[in-house]
Amino acid sequence: MSAISGPRAFRFAAAVILAVLASGCAGHTTTSPSPAPSTAAGTPTPTPMTTAELAWITAVSKLHKKIDKPFRASSINMTRATMTGLGNSLRACSRELQKIGPPSDRLQPVYVQVQKACRTYNKGARCFAKAASVSDASGATIAGTPQARTQRRSLSCGFAAQGNGSNQFGQAEGKAAAIKAQTS
């Protein structure tokens, strides 16, 4: 006796199963069970933000404004002291964020974004320090020298990092506003 194998056997087995299922269900009527009351709670309503959470968001926004304030001047006389001051302003981010402290769990995504902004600001602070280190007291360098190239690149790096860090801070504030809106 030869065994049936391959695709032909599969089709035969499928046909037998379908026939059994069809004949087993013929003539029987069933009623669908009524839905049981759900024991699982629906989507929980978010709890309103605490005073501490609102204070943390406010402190972070104030920090952003404080750091960016020197960069909003209509004109900046780029002396060595100014370069150092701009670097110190950017460098303050991490220190001030540490003073503010970490937020609640639901604001952790905001905190991560602010930490990223502070790291970017720290890069800018290093760039401004490098620019100041190759400049004389008035902020000048001799044209065409390696110091002039270093200063130009470093200032460009510092201002770019300030802009990028400020944008990251803005994204963090946007996240905070979204979380706040979800809880209101």
N, C-alpha and C positions, 0 to 999 in steps of 0.2 A: 504494500500500500504506500503510495507516495504522499508526502506531506505537502500542503499548500504553503508557499512562502513568497515573500516579496510583496510588491504593491497589490497584487491580486488578493492576497490573504488579508491585507489591511482593508481593502474595499469591502470584502465579504464580511469581515468582523464589524465594520462600521454599519453596514446594511442590517445585520442581525441586531445590533444594539438599538438602532433607530426603530426597527420593527417592534422590538420588545417594549421600548418606551412608548411608542404610539399606541400599541394595543393595551398597555397597562393603564393608560390615562383615558381611554375611550369610555364614554358614558358616565364618568364620574364628575360630579360638580363639587367644587369646594368654595368656601367663602374665605375671603382673605381676613386674617385676624385684624381686629381693630388695633390701631396703634396704641401701645402702652404709654402711659405718661413717662416722659423723659425724667430719668433720675439724675442725669448729668446736668449740671448748671450750664446755662447758656454762656455767652461771652460775658465775662465779668466787666462791670463798668469800672473804668479806671478811677482810682481815688484822686481827689484834687491834690495839687502840689502843696507840699508843706511850706511853712514859712522859711525853713532852712533851705529848701530847694530854690525858692524864689530869691532868697538872699544870695545864694551861690551864683545863680544866673546873673543877677545884678552886679555882683563883684567881678565876674568875668567880663561883662560888657564894659565896666569902668576901666578894667585893666587894659582892654583893647584900645579904648580911647586915650588912655594915659600914654601908652607906648607909641601910638601913632601921632600924637599931638606935635612933637617936634618936626615931623615930616610934612605937616600940613602948612607950614609957613609959606608965604608967597615967594620969599627968596631966602636962600641960606648962604651965608658967607662961609665957605668951606676952609676954615682955619684948622690947624691941628687940634685945637680944643673942641671945635665943633664936631670934627670927625670922632673924637673920643667920646664926646657927649652923646652923639647919635648911637654909637656902639653900646654905651652904657644903658641907654634907653631900651635898646633891643635886648640886651643881656638881662635886664630886670624881669623879663617875662617869667622865666623858670622860677626865680626866687619868689616873686609875688604869687605865682600859682601855688607854690608850695605853702605859702602863708595862708592862702584861701583854703587849701586842703581839698581832698577828694569829695565828690558829691555822692548822692544816693545812687543805688544801683540803676535806676531808670535814666539817670543823667550820665552814665558811664560813656556812652558813645560821644557825647559832647566833650567830656573830659579828655578822651583819647584824641579828638580833633584839636583841642586847645594845646595839648602836649605836643602834637605835631607842629602846630604854629610856633610854639616856643622853641622847638628844635630848629626850625627855619630861621627864626629871629636870632638864635645863637650863632648860626652860620653868618648872618649879616653882621653881627657884632664882631666876629673874628675878621671879616673883610674890612670893616671900618678901622679896626685896630691896626691892621696891616697897612692901610692907606695912611693912617696917622704916623706910623713908624718910619715911612719914607719921606715924609713932608717936613718942611721947616715950620717954625711957629706960625707963619702967616698962611700955611697950607700950600706953599709953592714947591715946585720941583723944577729942575733944569730940563727944558724941552729936549726930547730925543734920548734921554738917558734911561737906563733900566729902571730907575726910581720913578720916572714919569710914567712909564708903561705899567709898572706895578701899581702906582696910585690910581691910574685910570681904570685898570681892570678891577682893582679892589673896591673903588667907589661904585663901579657898575654892579659888582657882585653884592655890595651892601644894600644898595637901593633896590635891586631885584629881589633880594631876600626879604627886605621889609615889605615890598608889595605882595610877594607870595605869602608871607606869614600873615599879613593883614587879610588877604583873601581867605586863608584857611580859618582865621578867627571868625570871619564873616560866615563861613559855612557852619562853624560850630554854633554861632548864634542863631543861624537858621534852623539847625537841628533842635536847639533848645526851644525855639518858638514853636516848632512842630509838636514837640513833646508836650509843651504847655497847652497848645490848642487841643490836643487829644484828651487832656484831663479836665478841660473846662466844660 
